[in-house]
Amino acid sequence: MNIEDLRMFCDVVRHQSFSRAAAINHVSQSAATQCIHRLEKRFGTPLVDRSRRPFILTPEGQVCYEGFREVLDLYDAVESRVRSLRKEIAGVVRVAAIYSVGLFEMGWTMRDFMRRYPKARVRLQYHHPSKVYQAVLDSEVDLGIVSYPTSSSELVVMPLRSEPMVVVCHPDDPLTAHATVTLEHLRGREFVAFDRDLSIRKELDRHFRQRSVSVRIVMEFDNIETIKQAIEIRAGVSILPAPTVRREVETGTLRAIPLIAPAMVRPIGIIHRHRKVFSPTVTKFVEMLLEKQGGTDQRTAAPDEEEGRHQAMDRSA
């Protein structure tokens, strides 16, 4: 039994998939299956109930999963300390981001980082916000990037940037006659909204209530891309973060009008596990995020240094 076997077992459990765990670890599915068999032989009992679809852990398997996660956390912390002593910028940075941040902001940052540090790689996943939080809590990733970030006893938040919110409409909409708009301009209008369980929807609803403005919700979606498509077919208007409509505004398929009353922003933050020890590679990646994405006034520190300043959900928001 070695550390790779423990990591493989935890990846199989986290992803509920032998094939996906094998791909993550760059081995064949057969190798992943053999790894689980080795562990079962070692403990003399089945760890995975394969008669169920999807499979479930046996009681012994659950104990192993919880224990192996603790071992891996300790091992990764030791490895990070060793790399810190060597000042080596190498290895993998694992990041989970909500879709809108990942699609519009992360790609070029990753390329720049890997050009600057050829021995480093960034593994980026796109998730619904709740899954980003879970991936961080499960140590599946080093960092999560979310909007409206929330800290907890297990999670620390590092503010990254704030994105102005704008009213988005079809180029032929009467709103385009205005250089700026207020929420009152939207009273009675057809509105393409976010799903009710998303933080951005709750924040928008709060502002509408405060200003006693009612709109007619015609559609609700969990992602910005679909909302933009609905606006393009003139289903209604919406309020979206300005960076997410930059491409459509440039090509002329949508118009974005500054919202001045109230002036709203979407906060973006980095989340990580409480007391997580960053490797030099992860630290450099966070520094680049802050530098490239508007956080130069909030230079990154090691997690335990950052903890004194920051106590520390949307597929699109």
Backbone bond lengths (Angstrom), bond angles and torsions (degrees), N, CA, C in turn:
res aa  C-N    CA-C-N  psi(-1)  N-CA   C-N-CA  omega(-1)  CA-C   N-CA-C  phi
1 M - - - 1.469 - - 1.523 108.76 -
2 N 1.339 117.60 128.84 1.448 121.72 179.80 1.522 109.94 -132.08
3 I 1.325 115.37 177.00 1.461 119.65 -174.62 1.523 111.36 -64.59
4 E 1.349 116.94 -31.73 1.465 120.31 178.65 1.526 110.95 -65.34
5 D 1.340 116.97 -36.50 1.467 119.98 177.34 1.527 110.80 -64.11
6 L 1.316 116.29 -42.52 1.467 119.52 179.46 1.523 110.77 -63.80
7 R 1.327 116.39 -42.04 1.462 119.72 -179.90 1.526 111.11 -65.91
8 M 1.332 116.07 -40.66 1.456 119.58 178.72 1.520 110.72 -62.20
9 F 1.333 117.14 -45.47 1.460 120.68 179.76 1.529 110.62 -57.92
10 C 1.337 116.83 -46.67 1.466 120.02 -179.07 1.526 111.42 -65.11
11 D 1.328 117.65 -37.15 1.467 120.54 178.10 1.527 111.09 -66.73
12 V 1.342 117.61 -39.97 1.463 121.01 177.38 1.522 109.81 -60.48
13 V 1.331 116.37 -43.36 1.467 120.53 -178.37 1.520 110.57 -68.39
14 R 1.352 117.31 -45.82 1.465 120.70 -177.05 1.523 112.01 -61.16
15 H 1.332 115.63 -41.14 1.460 120.00 -174.88 1.528 113.19 -94.94
16 Q 1.337 116.29 -4.06 1.467 120.05 -178.34 1.517 111.40 52.16
17 S 1.327 115.59 37.94 1.466 119.64 -174.39 1.523 110.43 -159.54
18 F 1.332 116.63 125.11 1.455 120.81 174.74 1.531 110.23 -70.12
19 S 1.334 116.16 -40.24 1.464 119.61 -175.86 1.522 111.66 -67.59
20 R 1.335 117.08 -41.54 1.462 119.30 -179.29 1.532 110.81 -68.67
21 A 1.330 116.58 -40.37 1.462 119.75 177.66 1.523 110.40 -62.73
22 A 1.336 116.30 -39.23 1.463 120.00 178.65 1.522 110.57 -63.32
23 A 1.333 117.06 -42.72 1.461 120.49 -179.34 1.529 111.14 -64.11
24 I 1.319 116.85 -41.75 1.462 121.04 179.72 1.524 111.01 -60.95
25 N 1.340 115.37 -36.57 1.459 120.07 -176.93 1.525 112.88 -95.78
26 H 1.336 116.06 6.47 1.466 122.39 174.84 1.530 112.28 59.32
27 V 1.336 115.57 43.73 1.461 121.54 174.35 1.520 108.24 -132.19
28 S 1.321 116.59 172.73 1.459 120.76 178.71 1.533 110.03 -78.12
29 Q 1.331 115.54 160.37 1.457 119.29 176.49 1.528 110.68 -62.06
30 S 1.327 116.41 -34.47 1.462 120.23 177.49 1.525 110.63 -61.60
31 A 1.331 116.75 -40.22 1.465 120.05 179.25 1.527 111.07 -64.99
32 A 1.337 116.64 -38.03 1.465 120.08 177.80 1.525 110.59 -64.38
33 T 1.333 116.37 -42.60 1.466 120.77 179.17 1.527 110.64 -63.66
34 Q 1.323 116.62 -42.74 1.464 120.64 179.15 1.523 111.40 -63.19
35 C 1.324 116.86 -35.09 1.460 121.17 177.70 1.527 110.56 -60.01
36 I 1.341 116.32 -46.15 1.469 119.92 179.99 1.523 109.76 -65.31
37 H 1.324 117.19 -39.87 1.467 120.15 177.61 1.530 110.89 -60.66
38 R 1.333 117.56 -39.71 1.463 120.35 179.13 1.522 111.14 -61.93
39 L 1.310 116.05 -42.65 1.459 119.46 179.78 1.527 110.81 -66.17
40 E 1.331 116.41 -41.11 1.471 119.49 178.94 1.525 111.22 -64.26
41 K 1.328 115.97 -38.32 1.463 119.72 177.13 1.516 110.43 -65.97
42 R 1.328 116.25 -38.98 1.460 121.34 179.91 1.522 111.20 -61.29
43 F 1.353 116.17 -42.93 1.466 119.93 -177.17 1.532 112.53 -91.39
44 G 1.326 116.12 -10.06 1.455 120.10 177.04 1.508 114.38 70.12
45 T 1.348 116.38 28.21 1.465 119.98 -179.18 1.519 109.37 -158.93
46 P 1.332 118.60 150.21 1.469 120.07 175.43 1.533 110.91 -63.97
47 L 1.301 116.06 137.44 1.464 121.59 176.41 1.525 111.84 -104.38
48 V 1.334 115.37 -20.83 1.457 121.64 -178.25 1.525 108.73 -126.26
49 D 1.336 116.64 130.49 1.471 121.72 176.32 1.523 107.20 -90.21
50 R 1.338 116.08 100.05 1.457 121.56 -175.71 1.527 112.95 -82.72
51 S 1.320 117.28 -3.70 1.464 119.88 179.22 1.519 111.59 -77.14
52 R 1.335 117.35 -12.69 1.462 122.08 -179.53 1.517 109.49 -101.16
53 R 1.340 116.83 148.60 1.454 122.42 177.13 1.522 109.39 -126.87
54 P 1.334 119.11 111.50 1.461 125.10 -1.22 1.516 110.46 -72.31
55 F 1.325 116.40 163.52 1.451 120.38 -177.50 1.532 110.63 -64.29
56 I 1.321 116.03 158.46 1.462 121.56 175.25 1.524 108.55 -127.21
57 L 1.295 116.37 160.97 1.453 120.62 176.98 1.520 110.34 -80.74
58 T 1.310 115.42 143.74 1.458 119.85 168.77 1.526 107.80 -74.00
59 P 1.325 119.08 167.17 1.475 119.62 176.08 1.528 112.04 -54.93
60 E 1.342 115.93 -39.49 1.466 119.03 177.65 1.529 111.07 -66.12
61 G 1.328 115.94 -37.91 1.452 120.22 178.29 1.518 112.15 -64.44
62 Q 1.343 116.96 -37.42 1.463 120.29 178.64 1.523 110.91 -65.08
63 V 1.333 116.53 -41.19 1.461 120.23 177.20 1.530 110.31 -61.98
64 C 1.343 115.69 -43.51 1.466 119.45 178.73 1.520 111.41 -62.45
65 Y 1.332 116.92 -43.26 1.458 120.25 -178.14 1.519 111.26 -60.50
66 E 1.327 116.74 -46.64 1.461 120.25 -179.42 1.527 110.96 -64.99
67 G 1.332 116.18 -41.10 1.460 119.43 179.75 1.516 112.84 -69.95
68 F 1.340 116.32 -41.16 1.464 119.95 -179.63 1.523 111.24 -63.64
69 R 1.337 117.04 -36.95 1.468 119.92 177.90 1.519 110.71 -60.86
70 E 1.318 117.51 -40.63 1.461 120.87 178.64 1.528 110.55 -64.94
71 V 1.336 115.62 -41.83 1.464 119.92 178.90 1.523 110.56 -62.67
72 L 1.344 116.34 -44.16 1.462 119.89 -178.46 1.531 111.72 -66.40
73 D 1.326 116.57 -38.31 1.464 119.62 176.85 1.522 110.49 -60.42
74 L 1.333 115.71 -43.97 1.463 119.88 179.71 1.530 110.94 -65.90
75 Y 1.330 116.72 -43.39 1.461 120.96 179.63 1.527 110.74 -62.03
76 D 1.348 116.55 -45.85 1.458 119.98 -179.35 1.527 111.63 -63.48
77 A 1.338 116.17 -35.76 1.464 119.45 177.79 1.526 111.04 -65.27
78 V 1.343 116.05 -42.09 1.464 120.04 177.91 1.524 110.44 -63.59
79 E 1.346 116.43 -44.24 1.459 120.23 179.03 1.521 110.93 -60.55
80 S 1.335 116.30 -39.73 1.458 120.48 179.58 1.519 111.08 -63.58
81 R 1.328 116.33 -40.47 1.466 119.55 179.34 1.526 111.13 -65.37
82 V 1.341 115.93 -40.77 1.463 119.56 178.77 1.523 110.01 -62.76
83 R 1.339 116.78 -45.77 1.461 120.00 179.37 1.535 110.80 -63.60
84 S 1.327 115.63 -34.19 1.461 119.01 179.50 1.519 110.55 -63.18
85 L 1.332 116.55 -38.78 1.458 120.25 178.74 1.526 110.91 -65.43
86 R 1.319 116.02 -34.99 1.466 120.49 -178.33 1.523 112.48 -86.09
87 K 1.354 116.50 -11.62 1.465 121.52 -178.39 1.530 111.03 57.50
88 E 1.303 116.34 35.75 1.463 120.51 -175.75 1.528 110.54 -89.99
89 I 1.312 117.26 127.92 1.466 122.47 177.05 1.525 106.30 -102.06
90 A 1.318 115.61 88.75 1.462 121.92 -176.88 1.518 108.17 -154.67
91 G 1.347 115.16 167.13 1.453 119.69 178.74 1.518 112.18 94.70
92 V 1.319 115.77 -167.07 1.464 122.70 -171.51 1.527 111.12 -108.63
93 V 1.332 115.46 134.68 1.460 122.25 168.50 1.520 107.05 -103.20
94 R 1.320 116.70 121.08 1.463 121.16 -177.60 1.528 109.07 -101.35
95 V 1.345 115.32 122.16 1.459 121.05 -174.14 1.521 109.77 -129.77
96 A 1.326 116.17 136.30 1.468 121.86 170.82 1.524 107.79 -117.43
97 A 1.331 116.80 132.66 1.465 120.88 -177.21 1.517 109.75 -134.93
98 I 1.325 115.48 151.48 1.461 119.10 170.70 1.524 108.18 -66.48
99 Y 1.326 116.45 156.51 1.460 120.99 -170.91 1.514 113.17 -59.44
100 S 1.313 118.34 -45.10 1.463 119.52 -173.53 1.515 111.74 -67.00
101 V 1.320 118.47 -37.55 1.460 120.80 176.52 1.516 110.10 -69.97
102 G 1.327 116.91 -44.41 1.455 120.10 -178.41 1.510 113.31 -62.63
103 L 1.323 116.78 -45.06 1.454 120.39 -175.48 1.516 112.68 -69.43
104 F 1.326 117.78 -34.89 1.456 119.48 -170.38 1.524 113.72 -101.65
105 E 1.319 118.86 -19.01 1.451 118.81 -170.71 1.525 114.98 -126.17
106 M 1.334 118.27 -24.95 1.455 119.58 -165.71 1.520 114.80 -88.02
107 G 1.331 117.74 -31.40 1.455 119.70 -171.54 1.513 114.16 -56.84
108 W 1.334 116.19 -50.47 1.466 118.76 -176.85 1.524 111.14 -70.76
109 T 1.346 117.78 -30.10 1.465 120.01 176.59 1.518 110.48 -64.49
110 M 1.335 116.59 -42.21 1.463 120.86 178.54 1.521 111.08 -62.05
111 R 1.325 116.39 -44.70 1.465 119.63 -178.96 1.531 111.19 -63.13
112 D 1.325 116.06 -42.70 1.451 120.40 179.53 1.526 110.53 -63.17
113 F 1.320 116.46 -41.85 1.464 121.12 -179.39 1.530 110.78 -62.91
114 M 1.327 116.92 -44.62 1.465 119.54 -176.96 1.522 111.66 -74.13
115 R 1.323 117.85 -25.96 1.466 119.73 172.30 1.530 110.39 -68.80
116 R 1.315 115.60 -40.27 1.462 119.72 -178.55 1.530 111.45 -71.75
117 Y 1.341 116.50 -33.94 1.466 121.18 -178.36 1.533 108.27 -127.18
118 P 1.322 118.05 86.13 1.474 122.25 -172.89 1.528 114.45 -60.60
119 K 1.326 117.48 -24.00 1.464 119.63 -179.90 1.526 112.84 -85.20
120 A 1.315 116.66 -3.39 1.466 121.21 -178.20 1.525 110.49 -102.37
121 R 1.323 115.65 151.33 1.464 122.32 175.25 1.524 108.84 -133.22
122 V 1.322 115.19 150.87 1.466 120.94 175.99 1.515 107.90 -117.17
123 R 1.309 116.30 124.82 1.467 121.72 176.55 1.527 107.66 -106.92
124 L 1.328 115.90 107.97 1.463 121.79 -173.90 1.528 110.71 -106.64
125 Q 1.335 115.63 131.70 1.456 122.17 175.75 1.525 108.49 -117.94
126 Y 1.336 116.85 146.11 1.459 121.95 175.12 1.526 108.71 -108.61
127 H 1.335 116.34 131.55 1.460 119.92 -176.79 1.521 111.08 -144.27
128 H 1.326 114.61 163.63 1.457 122.54 163.70 1.528 106.69 -63.23
129 P 1.331 119.02 147.93 1.469 120.06 -174.72 1.522 114.25 -53.71
130 S 1.314 117.64 -40.78 1.466 118.82 -178.76 1.523 111.18 -61.38
131 K 1.331 116.68 -33.79 1.459 120.35 179.01 1.524 111.59 -75.60
132 V 1.332 117.01 -29.05 1.461 119.37 174.81 1.530 109.42 -63.59
133 Y 1.323 116.01 -47.48 1.464 120.01 178.04 1.522 111.09 -58.23
134 Q 1.334 116.25 -44.63 1.465 119.94 -177.56 1.518 111.25 -66.39
135 A 1.334 117.12 -38.56 1.461 120.48 179.20 1.523 111.09 -62.24
136 V 1.338 116.84 -37.99 1.460 120.41 177.31 1.526 110.51 -68.61
137 L 1.329 116.61 -45.67 1.464 120.77 -179.28 1.523 111.59 -62.37
138 D 1.338 116.69 -34.47 1.463 121.11 -179.00 1.525 113.00 -84.52
139 S 1.335 116.76 3.12 1.473 122.01 -177.15 1.523 112.02 61.05
140 E 1.330 116.70 23.30 1.460 120.45 175.01 1.517 110.53 -71.75
141 V 1.350 116.03 -27.95 1.458 121.75 178.09 1.526 108.72 -133.27
142 D 1.323 115.60 161.41 1.462 121.19 176.71 1.522 111.50 -81.60
143 L 1.343 115.49 -37.81 1.456 121.45 -173.22 1.517 110.14 -135.47
144 G 1.320 116.48 148.46 1.449 122.13 169.26 1.519 109.01 -121.84
145 I 1.326 116.99 145.37 1.460 121.32 177.11 1.522 107.64 -122.84
146 V 1.327 116.08 116.67 1.456 121.85 -173.13 1.523 110.20 -137.07
147 S 1.311 115.56 164.95 1.461 120.45 171.33 1.524 108.60 -97.45
148 Y 1.329 115.30 157.23 1.463 121.04 -177.04 1.529 110.60 46.91
149 P 1.350 117.82 53.24 1.469 120.47 -173.33 1.525 112.15 -63.67
150 T 1.329 114.90 144.31 1.460 121.62 -178.50 1.520 110.05 -123.24
151 S 1.317 116.38 126.97 1.459 120.65 177.42 1.524 109.59 -87.96
152 S 1.319 115.60 165.91 1.457 121.75 178.63 1.518 108.25 -157.02
153 S 1.321 116.60 -175.22 1.461 119.92 177.98 1.518 111.00 -65.96
154 E 1.346 117.30 -19.43 1.457 121.25 -178.27 1.522 113.60 -106.69
155 L 1.330 117.42 -12.57 1.462 120.76 -173.91 1.521 111.69 -127.35
156 V 1.327 115.18 141.36 1.460 123.13 175.08 1.526 108.35 -110.43
157 V 1.328 117.08 141.44 1.463 122.92 178.37 1.519 109.58 -109.15
158 M 1.316 116.27 132.60 1.465 122.63 172.42 1.529 107.05 -115.80
159 P 1.337 119.59 110.85 1.463 121.10 -179.60 1.530 111.10 -58.67
160 L 1.314 116.42 137.65 1.455 121.36 -178.55 1.522 111.51 -110.30
161 R 1.325 116.93 -56.28 1.464 119.62 179.16 1.526 108.75 -166.31
162 S 1.326 116.17 171.86 1.462 122.93 174.10 1.518 108.82 -124.31
163 E 1.325 116.79 131.69 1.462 122.11 -177.84 1.530 110.23 -106.73
164 P 1.329 118.51 126.31 1.473 119.60 178.12 1.522 111.07 -65.29
165 M 1.316 115.44 141.88 1.462 121.30 176.68 1.528 108.82 -93.19
166 V 1.326 116.14 141.16 1.462 121.88 -178.50 1.528 109.65 -130.97
167 V 1.314 114.91 155.08 1.466 120.52 172.96 1.527 107.47 -82.09
168 V 1.326 115.84 128.32 1.465 121.34 -176.12 1.528 108.41 -114.69
169 C 1.329 116.54 132.46 1.452 121.00 -177.72 1.527 110.30 -146.92
170 H 1.322 115.78 172.62 1.466 121.89 174.36 1.535 108.47 -69.37
171 P 1.334 118.24 148.31 1.475 120.17 -179.49 1.520 114.66 -57.63
172 D 1.348 117.84 -23.86 1.468 120.71 -179.99 1.519 113.17 -93.44
173 D 1.321 118.35 4.17 1.465 121.49 -177.53 1.531 109.97 -69.22
174 P 1.339 118.55 142.86 1.473 121.46 178.35 1.529 113.75 -57.71
175 L 1.331 117.61 -23.78 1.462 120.35 179.45 1.524 112.30 -61.22
176 T 1.320 116.83 -22.98 1.462 119.61 -176.63 1.533 112.19 -68.66
177 A 1.316 116.52 -9.93 1.467 119.54 176.17 1.523 111.35 -73.86
178 H 1.331 117.43 -13.62 1.460 122.04 -177.71 1.528 110.42 -99.89
179 A 1.328 115.80 139.29 1.472 120.15 175.79 1.514 111.03 -76.00
180 T 1.329 116.53 -32.94 1.460 123.61 175.45 1.522 107.97 -141.08
181 V 1.340 115.70 159.00 1.468 119.65 179.96 1.524 109.56 -136.39
182 T 1.337 114.33 163.08 1.461 122.13 172.07 1.524 107.63 -118.10
183 L 1.322 116.12 171.24 1.464 118.49 177.50 1.525 111.63 -60.61
184 E 1.330 116.08 -29.54 1.464 118.79 -179.80 1.525 112.45 -61.62
185 H 1.326 117.89 -26.61 1.465 120.89 176.78 1.532 111.59 -65.42
186 L 1.329 117.20 -18.77 1.470 120.78 -177.22 1.526 112.85 -95.95
187 R 1.310 118.04 -1.14 1.467 120.62 -176.97 1.536 110.57 -56.78
188 G 1.339 115.23 125.05 1.458 121.70 177.71 1.516 114.93 80.31
189 R 1.324 118.08 -1.38 1.463 120.94 -177.06 1.533 111.30 -80.16
190 E 1.371 115.02 152.87 1.459 120.11 170.61 1.534 107.93 -67.38
191 F 1.327 115.61 131.55 1.457 120.05 -171.83 1.523 109.73 -129.77
192 V 1.336 116.18 130.19 1.466 121.60 176.64 1.526 106.54 -95.67
193 A 1.325 115.83 114.61 1.466 120.76 -168.89 1.524 112.08 -108.86
194 F 1.330 113.97 166.51 1.459 121.06 170.03 1.532 108.91 -81.14
195 D 1.318 115.89 160.05 1.462 120.44 174.58 1.522 109.88 -58.49
196 R 1.327 115.78 150.47 1.463 121.34 -172.38 1.519 113.86 -66.48
197 D 1.326 118.21 -23.24 1.464 119.46 -176.30 1.531 112.97 -85.83
198 L 1.329 118.18 -2.46 1.460 121.07 -178.23 1.529 110.91 -87.12
199 S 1.322 115.48 144.84 1.470 120.66 -178.31 1.519 112.03 -60.14
200 I 1.320 116.92 -38.17 1.459 119.87 -178.28 1.536 111.12 -65.55
201 R 1.325 117.75 -35.72 1.465 120.95 176.95 1.524 110.31 -66.05
202 K 1.323 116.71 -43.36 1.463 119.76 -179.72 1.523 110.98 -63.31
203 E 1.339 116.28 -37.88 1.459 120.06 179.06 1.532 110.82 -67.72
204 L 1.332 117.73 -42.33 1.468 120.47 178.19 1.524 110.95 -64.53
205 D 1.326 116.40 -44.14 1.467 119.74 179.20 1.527 110.99 -59.51
206 R 1.318 116.99 -38.00 1.465 120.49 179.97 1.526 110.38 -62.92
207 H 1.323 117.46 -42.98 1.468 120.44 179.67 1.524 111.23 -67.42
208 F 1.321 117.39 -39.78 1.466 119.48 177.23 1.531 110.81 -61.30
209 R 1.329 117.34 -42.24 1.471 120.25 179.59 1.522 110.95 -65.20
210 Q 1.324 116.98 -43.30 1.465 120.58 -178.19 1.522 112.00 -60.39
211 R 1.329 116.71 -32.75 1.468 120.34 -177.85 1.522 112.60 -101.67
212 S 1.346 115.17 8.05 1.482 121.25 177.68 1.523 111.80 53.69
213 V 1.327 115.28 43.08 1.458 121.59 178.70 1.522 108.71 -108.79
214 S 1.334 116.42 127.94 1.459 121.50 177.16 1.521 109.89 -110.79
215 V 1.321 115.62 135.78 1.465 121.24 174.20 1.524 107.61 -121.55
216 R 1.329 115.75 165.07 1.466 120.62 178.83 1.529 108.67 -101.25
217 I 1.318 115.94 107.89 1.462 120.49 -179.84 1.528 108.53 -73.06
218 V 1.318 116.19 115.93 1.463 120.02 -178.85 1.534 111.94 -102.26
219 M 1.322 117.12 -26.34 1.462 121.40 179.02 1.523 108.07 -149.60
220 E 1.341 116.10 153.23 1.453 122.09 176.42 1.525 108.26 -134.97
221 F 1.333 115.78 130.37 1.463 119.88 -178.45 1.525 110.10 -135.12
222 D 1.338 115.33 161.41 1.463 119.96 179.95 1.521 112.42 -99.96
223 N 1.337 118.09 8.27 1.466 119.17 -178.90 1.520 111.63 -148.40
224 I 1.306 114.70 150.17 1.459 122.03 -175.58 1.523 112.06 -68.30
225 E 1.329 117.31 -36.77 1.458 119.87 -178.21 1.530 111.67 -57.45
226 T 1.337 116.87 -44.96 1.465 120.20 -179.00 1.517 111.05 -69.57
227 I 1.319 117.34 -36.19 1.464 120.17 176.73 1.534 109.92 -61.09
228 K 1.318 116.81 -43.70 1.474 119.62 179.51 1.529 110.98 -62.78
229 Q 1.323 116.80 -40.28 1.463 119.62 178.59 1.520 111.07 -63.07
230 A 1.329 116.59 -38.19 1.472 119.94 178.79 1.528 110.41 -65.71
231 I 1.312 117.83 -38.42 1.464 120.89 178.62 1.529 110.06 -66.96
232 E 1.319 116.83 -38.02 1.463 120.49 -179.55 1.523 112.03 -62.44
233 I 1.346 118.16 -29.99 1.466 120.66 177.72 1.529 111.38 -93.33
234 R 1.338 115.89 13.92 1.471 123.23 174.41 1.515 113.21 67.45
235 A 1.327 117.60 31.76 1.460 120.42 176.67 1.522 111.38 -72.11
236 G 1.339 117.27 -25.03 1.457 121.15 -179.17 1.512 109.85 166.00
237 V 1.317 114.90 -168.56 1.454 121.59 177.35 1.529 108.05 -112.43
238 S 1.336 116.27 172.64 1.454 119.31 177.59 1.523 108.80 -155.71
239 I 1.332 115.00 177.12 1.460 122.34 174.97 1.520 106.79 -122.94
240 L 1.343 116.51 120.97 1.459 121.84 -173.39 1.525 110.34 -135.41
241 P 1.329 117.86 160.06 1.470 120.09 174.59 1.528 109.95 -65.65
242 A 1.323 116.37 134.45 1.461 120.98 -175.68 1.530 113.97 -55.05
243 P 1.340 120.40 -42.84 1.477 118.35 -177.63 1.520 113.83 -62.12
244 T 1.331 117.85 -25.10 1.460 119.95 -175.28 1.527 113.36 -78.57
245 V 1.344 117.32 -10.44 1.472 119.61 178.76 1.528 111.52 -116.63
246 R 1.323 116.20 11.59 1.467 119.87 -176.62 1.527 111.45 -58.78
247 R 1.326 116.44 -44.35 1.462 119.85 -177.55 1.522 111.49 -63.91
248 E 1.334 117.61 -44.45 1.471 121.15 -178.57 1.532 111.62 -67.38
249 V 1.323 116.44 -35.87 1.466 119.54 177.40 1.526 109.94 -65.71
250 E 1.325 117.04 -40.97 1.466 120.68 -179.68 1.528 111.94 -65.05
251 T 1.343 116.29 -36.04 1.466 119.60 -179.33 1.525 112.38 -86.78
252 G 1.333 117.52 -8.63 1.458 120.88 176.38 1.516 115.43 85.86
253 T 1.329 118.53 10.31 1.467 119.67 -179.74 1.524 112.16 -83.73
254 L 1.331 117.19 -20.06 1.460 121.77 177.42 1.522 108.81 -138.68
255 R 1.335 116.34 159.54 1.455 121.97 172.11 1.522 108.89 -117.72
256 A 1.314 116.19 140.74 1.461 122.80 176.67 1.523 108.25 -118.51
257 I 1.329 116.59 123.59 1.458 121.53 -176.61 1.525 108.53 -115.09
258 P 1.329 118.63 127.46 1.465 120.57 -179.61 1.526 111.72 -56.31
259 L 1.325 115.23 135.56 1.465 122.37 177.74 1.526 106.99 -100.08
260 I 1.337 116.52 115.85 1.469 119.35 -172.90 1.524 113.66 -105.69
261 A 1.321 118.19 -17.45 1.459 119.30 -179.28 1.529 109.46 -146.04
262 P 1.343 115.43 101.54 1.462 126.73 -1.35 1.523 110.50 -83.46
263 A 1.324 115.92 157.57 1.462 120.67 172.98 1.522 107.70 -83.40
264 M 1.319 116.53 111.74 1.462 121.11 -175.78 1.522 110.52 -108.73
265 V 1.321 115.69 149.69 1.457 121.12 175.57 1.533 108.85 -132.55
266 R 1.327 114.83 154.68 1.460 120.97 172.11 1.526 107.98 -104.62
267 P 1.341 118.79 112.19 1.462 120.09 179.05 1.527 110.91 -76.50
268 I 1.312 116.07 136.50 1.461 123.26 176.50 1.532 107.79 -115.86
269 G 1.316 116.73 135.68 1.453 119.85 -179.67 1.512 112.74 -141.12
270 I 1.324 114.83 161.57 1.461 122.68 174.01 1.522 107.53 -100.05
271 I 1.315 117.30 132.75 1.459 120.63 176.07 1.528 109.50 -116.28
272 H 1.322 115.68 146.81 1.462 120.60 174.06 1.523 108.76 -150.50
273 R 1.302 116.17 165.37 1.458 120.23 -178.00 1.521 111.16 -67.83
274 H 1.315 114.64 144.21 1.455 121.82 176.81 1.530 110.11 -56.90
275 R 1.340 115.99 131.97 1.469 123.62 178.56 1.537 113.72 64.86
276 K 1.304 116.69 18.55 1.462 118.69 175.98 1.528 109.54 -68.11
277 V 1.339 115.96 135.05 1.460 120.96 177.25 1.524 108.77 -92.94
278 F 1.331 116.73 116.01 1.455 120.63 -179.69 1.531 110.17 -78.00
279 S 1.320 115.88 138.90 1.460 120.47 167.76 1.520 107.98 -73.47
280 P 1.347 118.12 161.46 1.472 119.14 175.82 1.524 112.04 -56.13
281 T 1.330 117.42 -32.98 1.458 120.96 -179.06 1.523 111.11 -66.77
282 V 1.330 117.10 -45.81 1.459 120.63 178.34 1.532 110.25 -64.59
283 T 1.331 115.65 -41.44 1.467 119.49 178.80 1.530 111.12 -58.79
284 K 1.339 116.79 -45.11 1.464 120.34 179.22 1.523 111.36 -63.55
285 F 1.336 116.70 -37.27 1.463 119.38 -179.96 1.527 110.31 -66.40
286 V 1.323 117.33 -41.49 1.462 120.49 177.49 1.526 110.00 -63.05
287 E 1.317 116.53 -42.43 1.464 119.86 177.42 1.524 111.34 -57.66
288 M 1.342 116.09 -42.17 1.459 118.98 -179.68 1.525 111.19 -67.49
289 L 1.332 117.19 -39.01 1.463 120.08 177.10 1.525 110.43 -58.49
290 L 1.310 116.46 -46.28 1.458 120.09 -179.50 1.524 111.26 -66.09
291 E 1.321 116.17 -36.89 1.460 120.60 -179.90 1.520 111.80 -70.60
292 K 1.348 116.84 -44.72 1.455 121.43 -172.80 1.516 113.62 -84.77
293 Q 1.340 117.54 -24.41 1.459 119.22 -172.09 1.515 112.65 -114.85
294 G 1.326 114.86 31.69 1.457 117.79 169.59 1.499 114.71 91.22
295 G 1.336 119.20 14.37 1.452 119.97 -178.08 1.503 113.70 -111.53
296 T 1.313 119.06 29.22 1.462 120.56 -175.79 1.514 112.45 -66.03
297 D 1.345 117.50 -17.52 1.454 118.62 178.46 1.516 111.53 -89.14
298 Q 1.339 116.93 2.35 1.451 121.31 -178.88 1.516 108.08 -130.48
299 R 1.312 117.34 63.59 1.449 121.40 -176.21 1.509 110.24 -58.63
300 T 1.337 115.90 141.05 1.454 119.70 -175.14 1.513 112.18 -72.79
301 A 1.315 115.12 148.36 1.453 122.22 172.87 1.510 107.78 -124.10
302 A 1.330 116.38 170.49 1.453 119.22 173.83 1.510 108.07 -60.95
303 P 1.357 118.87 151.81 1.450 121.45 -174.79 1.518 114.21 -52.64
304 D 1.352 118.93 -41.28 1.441 118.48 -177.81 1.523 111.39 -72.42
305 E 1.357 118.01 -24.79 1.456 120.31 173.36 1.521 110.28 -74.92
306 E 1.332 115.76 -40.63 1.461 121.08 -179.12 1.515 110.60 -65.57
307 E 1.322 116.77 -28.46 1.445 122.28 -173.33 1.523 111.79 -58.77
308 G 1.327 115.76 -33.48 1.451 117.77 -179.44 1.519 112.94 -68.28
309 R 1.343 117.05 -24.02 1.460 121.29 -177.33 1.521 112.78 -98.11
310 H 1.355 117.19 -30.77 1.464 119.55 -176.31 1.522 109.34 -129.59
311 Q 1.277 116.86 109.95 1.456 119.15 173.57 1.514 107.60 -87.61
312 A 1.209 91.60 107.64 1.384 103.74 169.09 1.491 102.75 -120.77
313 M 15.938 63.47 169.15 1.455 90.08 144.79 1.520 103.16 -177.35
314 D 1.460 108.37 110.91 1.418 105.69 -155.92 1.490 107.57 -163.82
315 R 1.294 114.51 122.93 1.460 114.51 174.77 1.509 108.14 -54.67
316 S 1.301 116.73 -30.73 1.439 119.15 -179.75 1.503 111.77 -123.54
317 A 1.287 117.79 -27.95 1.442 120.47 -170.56 1.490 111.11 -94.58
